[in-house]
C-alpha cells in the first residue's frame, strides 16, 4: 500500500449537473465521498491522506458558490470532528487560512489542536492552497533562515528547501477524479516522483471500489526513482 495518498476531488458540480441538480448538491455529496475515503484509508492502512478542498484559484468562482463552499467546509469539519477524533485521525491544514472568515479559522485551529496527539491516519486538508505560492513562500523562508552576511549558494539544498514547504512529505500516489488529467497547481514540488492515477469517475461516485482500483494500480507498478528495473529487483 502507498504510505501517503494525495487526492484532487474533482467533478462535484458536473456530477450534480448530470442529474439535473444544483451544484450545491454535488458539493454536499462530495462530503459523503470524502468521509468514505477517510474510513477506507484507515481500513487499508494508509498513513497519510492529503485532499485538495479549496485552491487559491477557486476564488474566481461565483461569489455564491465560494460562500457555499466555505459554509459547507465549516459545518462538515464541526460535524465530523467527534468521529475523526474517536478514530484517532490527526487533522492538519496547509494553505493560507488567514483570508477566511473568523469562524472557519477558529474551526481549523480547534480541530488541529484537538487531534494533534492522535496517532492514526494523518489527514491533511489543503485549503486556499496553491503549489506555486507554496514554492515562492518556501524560497522566502529559506532565505530568511540563512545566516546574515553568509547567504551563499552553497547554503541552499533540496533538504533545506523541503523543510520550508507547507508539506515536506512526498505522496506515493496521486489520484484525480472527474476526468481531468492535470495537477491544477497542487503539490508541484512534492509530486515529482509520485505515481499518478486519473479516473473519469466524478468525486461523489468515488466509492471504496473505485478507491481500491487506484490502490491496486499503485501496487502493480515498479517505482525506480531513476534506477533500472534490475537494480530495483536486486534491492
Buried (B, 14 or more C-beta within 10 A) or exposed (E): EBBBBBBBBBBBBBBBBEEEBBBBBBBBBBBEBBBBBBBBBBEBEBBBBBBBBBBBEBEEBEEEBBEBBBBBBBEBBEEBBEEBBEBEBBBBBBBBBEEBEEEBBEBBEBBBEBBEEBEBBBBBBBBBBBBEBBBEBBEEBBEEEEEEEEBEEEEBEEEBBBEBBBBEBBBBBBBBBBEEEEBBBBBBBBBEEBBBBBBEBBBBBBBEEBBEBBBEBBEEEEEEEEEEEEEEEEE
